[in-house]
Amino acid sequence: MEGRENMSNQIKLSFPHHQIEIWADLLTEKAPITCKAIWEILETPLQVSCKHAMYTGKELSIQLPQERCDTTPLHEVAPENQTCFPAVGDLLFTYMPPYAWNGIPAPIYDLGCFYGQDCRTFFPMGWVPGNRFAAIRQEDLEAFALMGAKAIQEGQQTIILQRA
């Protein structure tokens, strides 16, 4: 993959209000374009809010800011390592063009972080596969599930995404 020699194989997800840090391994061989684009977005750390998903099961949903995604292939990303049934620890990227989601005029760059079993990417408009581009490290799954529970109990959580 072009530019891969400068890319680490991990990203870090930090929840600063709870002092929890989680590492995910990039699946550069299975989703090279998506991994490279996510890596570009994280040239500088990104602090955003994540919320618990409504339709997909045990998922933390992160909306990536349009201004960070505009200059990457994420608005035209090819299907890579797609799934509609993410496993525990899977990170999926899904793009929805303007007006596709409930008539919202802006594009949606969704990073789905799945922390539990029996998840599916079924939405009101039907099945929407996502590119599986990373997986949470096994030793971090318990802490990740804790953050999923906190998102249910406490609402939106601050998350910092960065290169590891």
MDAnalysis code that builds the backbone (N, CA, C; Angstrom):
import MDAnalysis as mda
import numpy as np

u = mda.Universe.empty(492, n_residues=164, atom_resindex=np.repeat(np.arange(164), 3), trajectory=True)
u.add_TopologyAttr("name", ["N", "CA", "C"] * 164)
u.add_TopologyAttr("resid", np.arange(1, 165))
u.add_TopologyAttr("resname", ["MET", "GLU", "GLY", "ARG", "GLU", "ASN", "MET", "SER", "ASN", "GLN", "ILE", "LYS", "LEU", "SER", "PHE", "PRO", "HIS", "HIS", "GLN", "ILE", "GLU", "ILE", "TRP", "ALA", "ASP", "LEU", "LEU", "THR", "GLU", "LYS", "ALA", "PRO", "ILE", "THR", "CYS", "LYS", "ALA", "ILE", "TRP", "GLU", "ILE", "LEU", "GLU", "THR", "PRO", "LEU", "GLN", "VAL", "SER", "CYS", "LYS", "HIS", "ALA", "MET", "TYR", "THR", "GLY", "LYS", "GLU", "LEU", "SER", "ILE", "GLN", "LEU", "PRO", "GLN", "GLU", "ARG", "CYS", "ASP", "THR", "THR", "PRO", "LEU", "HIS", "GLU", "VAL", "ALA", "PRO", "GLU", "ASN", "GLN", "THR", "CYS", "PHE", "PRO", "ALA", "VAL", "GLY", "ASP", "LEU", "LEU", "PHE", "THR", "TYR", "MET", "PRO", "PRO", "TYR", "ALA", "TRP", "ASN", "GLY", "ILE", "PRO", "ALA", "PRO", "ILE", "TYR", "ASP", "LEU", "GLY", "CYS", "PHE", "TYR", "GLY", "GLN", "ASP", "CYS", "ARG", "THR", "PHE", "PHE", "PRO", "MET", "GLY", "TRP", "VAL", "PRO", "GLY", "ASN", "ARG", "PHE", "ALA", "ALA", "ILE", "ARG", "GLN", "GLU", "ASP", "LEU", "GLU", "ALA", "PHE", "ALA", "LEU", "MET", "GLY", "ALA", "LYS", "ALA", "ILE", "GLN", "GLU", "GLY", "GLN", "GLN", "THR", "ILE", "ILE", "LEU", "GLN", "ARG", "ALA"])
u.atoms.positions = np.array([
    [0.850, -1.177, 0.000],
    [0.000, 0.000, 0.000],
    [0.892, 1.235, 0.000],
    [0.611, 2.155, -0.892],
    [1.406, 3.372, -0.986],
    [1.327, 4.152, 0.322],
    [2.486, 4.605, 0.815],
    [2.526, 5.371, 2.049],
    [2.455, 4.524, 3.306],
    [2.327, 3.234, 3.148],
    [2.167, 2.356, 4.304],
    [3.408, 2.313, 5.182],
    [4.582, 2.499, 4.568],
    [5.804, 2.410, 5.362],
    [5.844, 3.448, 6.479],
    [5.059, 4.511, 6.370],
    [5.026, 5.548, 7.397],
    [3.838, 5.389, 8.342],
    [3.051, 4.359, 8.140],
    [1.837, 4.204, 8.928],
    [2.024, 3.107, 9.972],
    [1.729, 3.442, 11.214],
    [1.738, 2.455, 12.284],
    [0.570, 1.505, 12.043],
    [0.512, 0.483, 12.808],
    [-0.593, -0.458, 12.666],
    [-1.647, -0.292, 13.741],
    [-1.612, 0.834, 14.479],
    [-2.575, 1.011, 15.566],
    [-3.076, 2.446, 15.658],
    [-4.290, 2.545, 16.181],
    [-4.832, 3.832, 16.594],
    [-5.251, 3.692, 18.057],
    [-5.338, 4.836, 18.724],
    [-5.718, 4.831, 20.138],
    [-7.031, 5.586, 20.303],
    [-7.923, 5.022, 21.110],
    [-9.185, 5.651, 21.472],
    [-9.107, 5.944, 22.966],
    [-9.159, 7.214, 23.328],
    [-9.049, 7.611, 24.735],
    [-10.349, 8.243, 25.196],
    [-10.745, 7.895, 26.403],
    [-11.916, 8.484, 27.044],
    [-11.393, 9.277, 28.239],
    [-11.066, 10.566, 28.041],
    [-10.345, 11.334, 29.066],
    [-11.093, 11.503, 30.381],
    [-12.408, 11.546, 30.363],
    [-13.160, 11.736, 31.605],
    [-13.152, 10.489, 32.489],
    [-12.754, 9.365, 31.906],
    [-12.725, 8.106, 32.653],
    [-11.319, 7.504, 32.708],
    [-10.335, 8.222, 32.188],
    [-8.945, 7.760, 32.158],
    [-8.815, 6.353, 31.563],
    [-9.529, 6.127, 30.461],
    [-9.480, 4.831, 29.789],
    [-8.877, 5.026, 28.403],
    [-7.882, 4.195, 28.089],
    [-7.252, 4.202, 26.774],
    [-7.370, 2.815, 26.169],
    [-7.728, 2.782, 24.902],
    [-7.971, 1.526, 24.196],
    [-7.210, 1.580, 22.875],
    [-6.586, 0.478, 22.507],
    [-5.848, 0.419, 21.251],
    [-6.566, -0.497, 20.270],
    [-6.502, -0.098, 18.998],
    [-7.083, -0.900, 17.921],
    [-6.016, -1.140, 16.860],
    [-5.975, -2.354, 16.365],
    [-5.056, -2.718, 15.286],
    [-5.725, -2.433, 13.949],
    [-5.022, -1.683, 13.093],
    [-5.530, -1.419, 11.751],
    [-5.398, -2.675, 10.898],
    [-6.386, -2.924, 10.073],
    [-6.392, -4.087, 9.184],
    [-5.946, -3.632, 7.797],
    [-4.683, -3.224, 7.702],
    [-4.172, -2.596, 6.483],
    [-4.171, -3.527, 5.276],
    [-4.084, -4.817, 5.494],
    [-4.093, -5.765, 4.377],
    [-5.503, -5.984, 3.830],
    [-6.510, -5.834, 4.680],
    [-7.890, -6.113, 4.275],
    [-8.668, -4.865, 3.878],
    [-8.259, -3.707, 4.402],
    [-8.961, -2.449, 4.103],
    [-7.934, -1.325, 3.922],
    [-7.069, -1.437, 2.914],
    [-5.959, -0.486, 2.784],
    [-6.381, 0.959, 2.536],
    [-7.381, 1.183, 1.726],
    [-7.799, 2.558, 1.416],
    [-8.444, 3.199, 2.640],
    [-9.315, 2.460, 3.301],
    [-9.976, 2.983, 4.499],
    [-8.951, 3.271, 5.590],
    [-8.024, 2.351, 5.823],
    [-6.996, 2.552, 6.856],
    [-6.154, 3.783, 6.559],
    [-5.750, 3.942, 5.315],
    [-4.922, 5.096, 4.944],
    [-5.690, 6.394, 5.161],
    [-6.965, 6.419, 4.793],
    [-7.779, 7.627, 4.967],
    [-7.976, 7.957, 6.448],
    [-8.259, 6.954, 7.257],
    [-8.407, 7.184, 8.703],
    [-7.086, 7.692, 9.272],
    [-5.985, 7.110, 8.833],
    [-4.666, 7.544, 9.292],
    [-4.439, 9.021, 8.951],
    [-4.815, 9.429, 7.739],
    [-4.672, 10.830, 7.325],
    [-5.508, 11.749, 8.212],
    [-6.728, 11.352, 8.501],
    [-7.610, 12.155, 9.352],
    [-6.989, 12.363, 10.735],
    [-6.262, 11.359, 11.195],
    [-5.683, 11.418, 12.540],
    [-4.252, 11.952, 12.544],
    [-3.896, 12.726, 11.513],
    [-2.576, 13.369, 11.505],
    [-2.403, 14.207, 12.771],
    [-3.491, 14.845, 13.178],
    [-3.546, 15.482, 14.490],
    [-4.671, 14.794, 15.258],
    [-4.523, 14.607, 16.567],
    [-5.570, 13.935, 17.344],
    [-6.926, 14.618, 17.161],
    [-7.961, 13.828, 17.205],
    [-9.325, 14.307, 16.992],
    [-10.145, 14.069, 18.253],
    [-10.638, 15.146, 18.853],
    [-11.522, 15.030, 20.017],
    [-12.946, 15.315, 19.563],
    [-13.820, 14.347, 19.778],
    [-15.228, 14.453, 19.405],
    [-16.072, 13.771, 20.478],
    [-17.367, 13.775, 20.267],
    [-18.276, 13.038, 21.149],
    [-18.670, 11.738, 20.472],
    [-18.879, 10.725, 21.280],
    [-19.451, 9.491, 20.760],
    [-20.731, 9.233, 21.539],
    [-21.639, 8.547, 20.887],
    [-22.908, 8.238, 21.539],
    [-23.244, 6.785, 21.284],
    [-24.132, 6.270, 22.106],
    [-24.558, 4.894, 21.900],
    [-25.510, 4.852, 20.721],
    [-25.325, 3.861, 19.859],
    [-26.158, 3.717, 18.669],
    [-27.573, 3.277, 19.044],
    [-28.511, 3.550, 18.145],
    [-29.915, 3.208, 18.388],
    [-30.332, 1.897, 17.733],
    [-29.835, 1.616, 16.541],
    [-30.368, 0.517, 15.739],
    [-29.475, -0.715, 15.674],
    [-28.199, -0.565, 15.918],
    [-27.238, -1.605, 15.566],
    [-26.826, -2.530, 16.705],
    [-27.237, -2.236, 17.905],
    [-26.845, -3.062, 19.040],
    [-25.788, -2.372, 19.876],
    [-24.870, -3.141, 20.383],
    [-23.848, -2.622, 21.305],
    [-22.738, -1.933, 20.512],
    [-23.013, -0.669, 20.193],
    [-22.106, 0.117, 19.357],
    [-21.982, 1.534, 19.883],
    [-20.755, 2.044, 19.903],
    [-20.505, 3.462, 20.098],
    [-20.327, 4.062, 18.713],
    [-21.083, 5.102, 18.425],
    [-21.059, 5.739, 17.113],
    [-20.334, 7.076, 17.202],
    [-19.399, 7.272, 16.288],
    [-18.619, 8.508, 16.220],
    [-18.839, 9.124, 14.849],
    [-19.281, 10.370, 14.824],
    [-19.424, 11.091, 13.564],
    [-18.137, 11.869, 13.324],
    [-17.413, 11.487, 12.286],
    [-16.182, 12.186, 11.950],
    [-16.534, 13.513, 11.291],
    [-15.815, 14.598, 11.621],
    [-16.145, 15.904, 11.058],
    [-15.876, 15.973, 9.553],
    [-16.813, 16.559, 8.838],
    [-16.725, 16.661, 7.387],
    [-15.435, 17.347, 6.946],
    [-15.025, 18.395, 7.661],
    [-13.830, 19.134, 7.245],
    [-12.563, 18.279, 7.298],
    [-12.548, 17.250, 8.119],
    [-11.387, 16.345, 8.154],
    [-11.480, 15.277, 7.068],
    [-12.683, 14.987, 6.617],
    [-12.889, 13.889, 5.669],
    [-12.908, 14.336, 4.210],
    [-13.183, 15.610, 3.965],
    [-13.358, 16.117, 2.598],
    [-12.191, 15.825, 1.667],
    [-10.978, 15.878, 2.171],
    [-9.804, 15.707, 1.315],
    [-9.288, 14.271, 1.304],
    [-10.054, 13.349, 1.847],
    [-9.668, 11.934, 1.872],
    [-10.599, 11.149, 0.953],
    [-10.277, 9.900, 0.678],
    [-11.172, 9.070, -0.134],
    [-12.422, 8.580, 0.606],
    [-12.644, 9.032, 1.841],
    [-13.754, 8.480, 2.620],
    [-15.126, 8.787, 2.034],
    [-15.251, 9.839, 1.230],
    [-16.549, 10.122, 0.614],
    [-16.762, 9.309, -0.661],
    [-15.733, 8.592, -1.074],
    [-15.835, 7.714, -2.243],
    [-15.165, 6.372, -1.956],
    [-15.130, 5.993, -0.716],
    [-14.368, 4.807, -0.326],
    [-14.938, 3.546, -0.978],
    [-14.029, 2.739, -1.477],
    [-14.419, 1.478, -2.101],
    [-14.847, 0.483, -1.023],
    [-15.725, -0.442, -1.377],
    [-16.070, -1.497, -0.417],
    [-14.823, -2.331, -0.096],
    [-14.491, -2.400, 1.185],
    [-13.327, -3.167, 1.631],
    [-13.698, -3.935, 2.892],
    [-13.509, -5.235, 2.857],
    [-13.700, -6.046, 4.059],
    [-15.044, -5.733, 4.720],
    [-16.078, -5.625, 3.909],
    [-17.385, -5.192, 4.409],
    [-18.099, -6.279, 5.196],
    [-18.912, -5.800, 6.131],
    [-19.764, -6.700, 6.902],
    [-21.023, -5.964, 7.341],
    [-22.060, -6.717, 7.552],
    [-23.289, -6.218, 8.187],
    [-23.444, -6.823, 9.581],
    [-22.510, -7.709, 9.948],
    [-22.567, -8.396, 11.237],
    [-21.223, -8.269, 11.954],
    [-20.930, -7.075, 12.486],
    [-19.645, -6.868, 13.149],
    [-19.507, -7.710, 14.411],
    [-18.288, -8.145, 14.650],
    [-17.969, -8.920, 15.849],
    [-17.545, -7.974, 16.970],
    [-17.464, -8.509, 18.159],
    [-17.001, -7.738, 19.315],
    [-15.613, -7.173, 19.000],
    [-15.461, -5.864, 19.171],
    [-14.185, -5.207, 18.942],
    [-13.974, -4.670, 17.544],
    [-14.890, -4.933, 16.632],
    [-14.741, -4.433, 15.264],
    [-14.972, -2.933, 15.189],
    [-14.191, -2.264, 14.343],
    [-14.404, -0.866, 13.991],
    [-14.772, -0.823, 12.520],
    [-15.919, -0.222, 12.237],
    [-16.423, -0.127, 10.874],
    [-16.535, 1.327, 10.460],
    [-16.218, 1.593, 9.192],
    [-16.455, 2.914, 8.630],
    [-17.592, 2.801, 7.626],
    [-18.547, 3.732, 7.736],
    [-19.674, 3.788, 6.808],
    [-19.877, 5.229, 6.373],
    [-20.032, 5.417, 5.076],
    [-20.303, 6.744, 4.517],
    [-21.740, 6.788, 4.012],
    [-22.411, 7.890, 4.311],
    [-23.746, 8.134, 3.761],
    [-23.728, 9.511, 3.109],
    [-24.071, 9.580, 1.822],
    [-24.036, 10.867, 1.126],
    [-25.127, 11.811, 1.637],
    [-25.036, 13.091, 1.266],
    [-26.065, 14.047, 1.685],
    [-27.469, 13.532, 1.340],
    [-28.396, 13.747, 2.230],
    [-29.818, 13.415, 2.106],
    [-30.126, 11.921, 2.230],
    [-29.121, 11.067, 2.353],
    [-29.379, 9.626, 2.441],
    [-29.964, 9.233, 3.789],
    [-29.546, 9.903, 4.854],
    [-30.012, 9.575, 6.193],
    [-31.056, 10.590, 6.620],
    [-32.311, 10.208, 6.544],
    [-33.414, 11.019, 7.046],
    [-33.443, 12.431, 6.452],
    [-32.928, 12.586, 5.221],
    [-32.962, 13.880, 4.550],
    [-31.959, 14.897, 5.051],
    [-31.011, 14.490, 5.879],
    [-29.990, 15.416, 6.380],
    [-29.127, 15.860, 5.198],
    [-28.967, 17.192, 5.000],
    [-28.262, 17.672, 3.804],
    [-26.741, 17.522, 3.835],
    [-26.178, 17.061, 4.912],
    [-24.722, 16.894, 5.012],
    [-24.355, 15.414, 4.906],
    [-23.161, 15.129, 4.405],
    [-22.716, 13.733, 4.394],
    [-22.443, 13.255, 5.821],
    [-22.518, 11.946, 6.008],
    [-22.245, 11.349, 7.316],
    [-21.053, 10.410, 7.162],
    [-20.047, 10.647, 7.983],
    [-18.852, 9.812, 8.037],
    [-18.887, 9.125, 9.398],
    [-19.373, 7.903, 9.422],
    [-19.626, 7.219, 10.685],
    [-18.553, 6.190, 10.990],
    [-18.038, 6.276, 12.187],
    [-17.106, 5.289, 12.706],
    [-17.856, 4.505, 13.774],
    [-18.182, 3.266, 13.468],
    [-18.911, 2.411, 14.400],
    [-17.949, 1.530, 15.170],
    [-18.030, 1.592, 16.490],
    [-17.140, 0.834, 17.375],
    [-17.994, -0.169, 18.148],
    [-17.878, -1.429, 17.818],
    [-18.770, -2.460, 18.347],
    [-18.139, -3.164, 19.541],
    [-18.871, -3.159, 20.662],
    [-18.310, -3.690, 21.910],
    [-19.051, -4.914, 22.427],
    [-20.084, -5.366, 21.753],
    [-20.849, -6.512, 22.240],
    [-21.254, -7.444, 21.114],
    [-21.884, -8.531, 21.494],
    [-22.311, -9.543, 20.527],
    [-23.663, -9.189, 19.919],
    [-23.994, -9.916, 18.854],
    [-25.298, -9.836, 18.190],
    [-25.574, -8.462, 17.585],
    [-24.547, -7.824, 17.050],
    [-24.724, -6.531, 16.393],
    [-25.017, -6.741, 14.911],
    [-25.612, -5.726, 14.311],
    [-25.927, -5.768, 12.886],
    [-26.045, -4.331, 12.402],
    [-25.726, -4.121, 11.128],
    [-25.816, -2.767, 10.578],
    [-27.097, -2.648, 9.749],
    [-28.200, -2.793, 10.443],
    [-29.522, -2.671, 9.836],
    [-30.135, -1.370, 10.333],
    [-30.499, -0.515, 9.403],
    [-31.023, 0.814, 9.710],
    [-32.443, 0.940, 9.162],
    [-33.134, 2.039, 9.443],
    [-34.496, 2.203, 8.921],
    [-34.588, 2.067, 7.396],
    [-33.494, 2.383, 6.678],
    [-33.517, 2.255, 5.226],
    [-33.037, 0.891, 4.740],
    [-32.687, -0.002, 5.658],
    [-32.263, -1.350, 5.290],
    [-30.839, -1.649, 5.731],
    [-30.292, -2.706, 5.154],
    [-28.936, -3.134, 5.489],
    [-27.927, -2.167, 4.885],
    [-26.958, -1.743, 5.701],
    [-25.902, -0.840, 5.244],
    [-24.563, -1.437, 5.694],
    [-23.842, -2.099, 4.785],
    [-22.563, -2.682, 5.184],
    [-21.526, -1.607, 5.477],
    [-20.619, -1.922, 6.386],
    [-19.520, -1.020, 6.721],
    [-18.192, -1.681, 6.435],
    [-17.183, -0.864, 6.187],
    [-15.829, -1.369, 5.963],
    [-15.178, -1.672, 7.308],
    [-14.882, -2.931, 7.543],
    [-14.189, -3.338, 8.777],
    [-12.711, -3.042, 8.579],
    [-12.223, -1.991, 9.270],
    [-10.855, -1.532, 9.037],
    [-9.943, -1.676, 10.254],
    [-10.490, -1.980, 11.410],
    [-9.665, -2.116, 12.618],
    [-10.377, -3.009, 13.623],
    [-9.593, -3.501, 14.582],
    [-10.140, -4.350, 15.650],
    [-9.490, -3.964, 16.976],
    [-10.329, -3.802, 17.991],
    [-9.843, -3.499, 19.340],
    [-9.000, -4.678, 19.824],
    [-7.877, -4.379, 20.449],
    [-7.023, -5.434, 20.985],
    [-7.772, -6.220, 22.058],
    [-7.529, -7.505, 22.074],
    [-8.219, -8.423, 22.982],
    [-8.171, -7.941, 24.429],
    [-7.012, -7.480, 24.874],
    [-6.859, -7.070, 26.272],
    [-7.611, -5.783, 26.605],
    [-8.125, -5.075, 25.602],
    [-8.864, -3.832, 25.837],
    [-10.379, -3.990, 25.703],
    [-10.849, -5.181, 25.370],
    [-12.284, -5.376, 25.131],
    [-13.134, -5.114, 26.374],
    [-12.648, -5.499, 27.537],
    [-13.423, -5.292, 28.766],
    [-13.594, -3.798, 29.058],
    [-12.526, -3.032, 28.932],
    [-12.605, -1.583, 29.154],
    [-13.500, -0.929, 28.106],
    [-13.450, -1.446, 26.892],
    [-14.287, -0.915, 25.822],
    [-15.768, -1.169, 26.121],
    [-16.093, -2.357, 26.608],
    [-17.477, -2.669, 26.991],
    [-17.933, -1.778, 28.146],
    [-17.037, -1.471, 29.064],
    [-17.360, -0.557, 30.162],
    [-17.755, 0.815, 29.609],
    [-17.038, 1.290, 28.598],
    [-17.375, 2.591, 28.008],
    [-18.715, 2.529, 27.274],
    [-19.035, 1.384, 26.694],
    [-20.357, 1.224, 26.091],
    [-21.449, 1.339, 27.135],
    [-21.245, 0.704, 28.283],
    [-22.221, 0.787, 29.378],
    [-22.337, 2.215, 29.895],
    [-21.216, 2.920, 29.997],
    [-21.248, 4.313, 30.460],
    [-22.006, 5.202, 29.477],
    [-21.877, 4.928, 28.190],
    [-22.609, 5.715, 27.193],
    [-24.114, 5.496, 27.326],
    [-24.518, 4.289, 27.689],
    [-25.943, 4.023, 27.917],
    [-26.411, 4.755, 29.175],
    [-25.642, 4.664, 30.244],
    [-26.035, 5.241, 31.534],
    [-25.885, 6.754, 31.591],
    [-24.805, 7.276, 31.021],
    [-24.464, 8.690, 31.181],
    [-24.705, 9.538, 29.937],
    [-24.915, 8.903, 28.795],
    [-25.078, 9.657, 27.551],
    [-23.754, 9.816, 26.816],
    [-23.708, 10.823, 25.957],
    [-22.529, 11.044, 25.114],
    [-21.244, 11.073, 25.929],
    [-20.191, 10.565, 25.309],
    [-18.876, 10.525, 25.942],
    [-17.871, 11.255, 25.057],
    [-16.932, 11.930, 25.681],
    [-15.830, 12.540, 24.942],
    [-14.827, 11.452, 24.604],
    [-14.376, 11.457, 23.354],
    [-13.378, 10.488, 22.908],
    [-12.307, 11.230, 22.120],
    [-11.082, 10.789, 22.281],
    [-9.967, 11.313, 21.495],
    [-9.436, 10.163, 20.651],
    [-9.421, 10.370, 19.342],
    [-8.874, 9.393, 18.407],
    [-7.511, 9.903, 17.960],
    [-6.521, 9.014, 17.969],
    [-5.197, 9.443, 17.533],
    [-4.379, 8.265, 17.050],
    [-3.333, 8.606, 16.325],
    [-2.384, 7.592, 15.899],
    [-1.652, 7.051, 17.126],
    [-1.335, 5.767, 17.095],
    [-0.609, 5.175, 18.229],
    [0.814, 4.853, 17.819],
])
